[in-house]
Amino acid sequence: MSAISTSAAVRRWRLGLIVTGLAILSLSGYILLSTVRTTAYIGVVEWFIAAIVVHDALVAPIVFAAGVVMRKAGRRIPLAVLAIVQGGLVVGAVFTIVLVPEILAQRNAHLFATLLPFDYVRNLGVLWGGTLLLTATAVVGYLVVRRTRGRPSRRLATPTERD
């Protein structure tokens, strides 16, 4: 038996997730093709390209840098804490990606007073504040549960331990 072999349960989960993903992708494609005008396909493609560029140029490097900074912090940081913090950064980045176009479009909002009626800068700040609060709560909750159970978790090695 090889060390890479997976259990039947893991294979079933993988298969279930793949089938679910393909079903969601198929439904999304059907909705796109049945509800979006053919003339708007270019705009959809532009949006997807912009999303990829923003992800690869901004979001991924920021999340990666946060991981590097946390690893170099000199303290023992559990892997779960790193994952929670990176997850919070991704959620905040998604909020930012969604709201920045509205913030930029408000420069022309005087032309259509009801088009962009909200204070999107304030809303973005509230969303980031809530995300930071929930992320911090999740980190503290994880550390409390881990300490209460008395089990050591997998952690990131400090730079001196790696050498």
C-alpha positions as CSV (number, residue, x, y, z in Angstrom):
1,M,0.0,0.0,0.0
2,S,1.5,3.3,-1.0
3,A,1.8,6.4,1.3
4,I,-0.2,8.4,-1.2
5,S,-3.3,6.2,-1.3
6,T,-6.5,7.8,-0.2
7,S,-9.4,6.2,1.6
8,A,-12.7,5.4,-0.1
9,A,-14.4,8.2,1.9
10,V,-11.9,10.8,0.6
11,R,-12.5,9.6,-3.0
12,R,-16.3,9.9,-2.5
13,W,-16.0,13.4,-1.1
14,R,-13.7,14.4,-4.0
15,L,-16.1,12.9,-6.6
16,G,-19.1,14.6,-4.9
17,L,-17.3,18.0,-4.9
18,I,-16.4,17.6,-8.6
19,V,-19.9,16.7,-9.5
20,T,-21.3,19.6,-7.5
21,G,-18.8,22.0,-9.1
22,L,-19.7,20.8,-12.6
23,A,-23.4,21.1,-11.8
24,I,-23.0,24.7,-10.6
25,L,-20.8,25.5,-13.6
26,S,-23.4,24.1,-16.0
27,L,-26.2,26.0,-14.3
28,S,-24.2,29.2,-14.4
29,G,-23.5,28.7,-18.1
30,Y,-27.1,28.1,-18.8
31,I,-28.2,31.2,-16.9
32,L,-25.5,33.3,-18.7
33,L,-26.5,32.1,-22.1
34,S,-30.3,32.5,-21.5
35,T,-30.3,35.9,-19.7
36,V,-27.5,37.9,-21.1
37,R,-27.8,39.5,-24.5
38,T,-25.3,38.3,-27.0
39,T,-24.1,41.8,-27.5
40,A,-23.0,41.9,-23.8
41,Y,-20.8,38.9,-24.0
42,I,-17.8,41.1,-24.8
43,G,-18.4,43.0,-21.5
44,V,-18.7,39.7,-19.6
45,V,-15.4,38.5,-21.0
46,E,-13.8,41.9,-20.1
47,W,-15.1,41.5,-16.6
48,F,-13.6,38.0,-16.3
49,I,-10.3,39.2,-17.6
50,A,-10.3,42.2,-15.1
51,A,-11.2,39.8,-12.3
52,I,-8.2,37.5,-13.2
53,V,-5.8,40.5,-13.4
54,V,-7.0,42.0,-10.0
55,H,-6.7,38.6,-8.4
56,D,-3.2,37.8,-9.8
57,A,-1.9,41.4,-9.4
58,L,-3.4,42.4,-6.1
59,V,-5.2,39.8,-4.0
60,A,-2.9,36.8,-4.3
61,P,0.3,38.8,-3.6
62,I,-1.3,40.5,-0.6
63,V,-2.5,37.2,0.9
64,F,0.9,35.6,0.2
65,A,2.8,38.6,1.8
66,A,0.6,38.3,4.9
67,G,1.5,34.6,5.1
68,V,5.2,35.4,4.8
69,V,5.0,38.2,7.4
70,M,3.2,35.9,9.8
71,R,5.8,33.1,9.3
72,K,8.6,35.6,9.9
73,A,7.0,37.0,13.0
74,G,9.3,35.0,15.2
75,R,6.5,33.4,17.2
76,R,4.9,30.1,16.8
77,I,1.8,30.6,14.7
78,P,-0.6,27.7,14.2
79,L,-1.4,26.9,10.6
80,A,-5.1,27.3,11.4
81,V,-4.5,30.9,12.5
82,L,-2.6,31.6,9.2
83,A,-5.6,30.1,7.3
84,I,-8.1,32.2,9.2
85,V,-6.2,35.4,8.6
86,Q,-5.7,34.7,4.9
87,G,-9.4,33.8,4.6
88,G,-10.3,37.2,6.2
89,L,-8.0,39.0,3.7
90,V,-9.7,37.2,0.8
91,V,-13.2,38.1,2.0
92,G,-12.1,41.8,2.5
93,A,-10.5,41.8,-1.0
94,V,-13.8,40.5,-2.5
95,F,-15.7,43.3,-0.8
96,T,-13.2,45.8,-2.1
97,I,-13.3,44.5,-5.6
98,V,-17.1,44.7,-5.6
99,L,-17.4,48.2,-4.1
100,V,-14.5,50.1,-5.7
101,P,-16.3,50.4,-9.1
102,E,-19.2,51.9,-7.3
103,I,-16.9,54.3,-5.5
104,L,-15.3,55.4,-8.7
105,A,-18.6,55.7,-10.6
106,Q,-19.9,58.1,-8.0
107,R,-17.8,60.8,-9.7
108,N,-20.5,60.9,-12.3
109,A,-23.4,60.2,-10.0
110,H,-24.6,63.8,-10.2
111,L,-25.9,62.9,-13.6
112,F,-28.2,60.3,-12.2
113,A,-29.0,61.0,-8.5
114,T,-30.7,57.6,-7.9
115,L,-28.1,55.5,-9.7
116,L,-25.6,55.2,-6.8
117,P,-27.5,56.4,-3.7
118,F,-25.3,54.9,-1.0
119,D,-22.1,56.0,0.8
120,Y,-20.0,53.2,-0.7
121,V,-16.8,54.4,1.0
122,R,-18.5,54.1,4.4
123,N,-20.0,50.8,3.5
124,L,-16.6,49.4,2.5
125,G,-15.1,50.6,5.8
126,V,-18.0,48.9,7.7
127,L,-17.5,45.7,5.8
128,W,-13.7,45.7,6.4
129,G,-14.3,46.5,10.1
130,G,-16.7,43.6,10.4
131,T,-14.4,41.3,8.6
132,L,-11.5,42.2,10.9
133,L,-13.7,41.7,13.9
134,L,-14.9,38.3,12.8
135,T,-11.4,37.2,11.8
136,A,-10.0,38.3,15.2
137,T,-12.9,36.5,16.9
138,A,-12.2,33.3,14.9
139,V,-8.5,33.4,15.7
140,V,-9.2,34.0,19.5
141,G,-11.9,31.3,19.4
142,Y,-9.5,28.8,17.8
143,L,-6.7,29.5,20.3
144,V,-9.1,29.2,23.2
145,V,-10.5,25.9,22.0
146,R,-7.0,24.6,21.3
147,R,-5.8,25.6,24.7
148,T,-8.9,24.2,26.4
149,R,-8.4,20.8,24.7
150,G,-4.7,20.9,25.6
151,R,-3.7,19.4,22.3
152,P,-0.9,20.9,20.4
153,S,-1.8,21.8,16.8
154,R,0.3,21.8,13.7
155,R,2.2,25.1,13.7
156,L,4.5,27.1,11.5
157,A,8.2,26.7,12.5
158,T,10.0,29.9,13.5
159,P,13.0,30.9,11.4
160,T,15.4,29.6,14.0
161,E,13.6,26.2,14.2
162,R,13.9,25.7,10.5
163,D,17.7,26.2,10.5
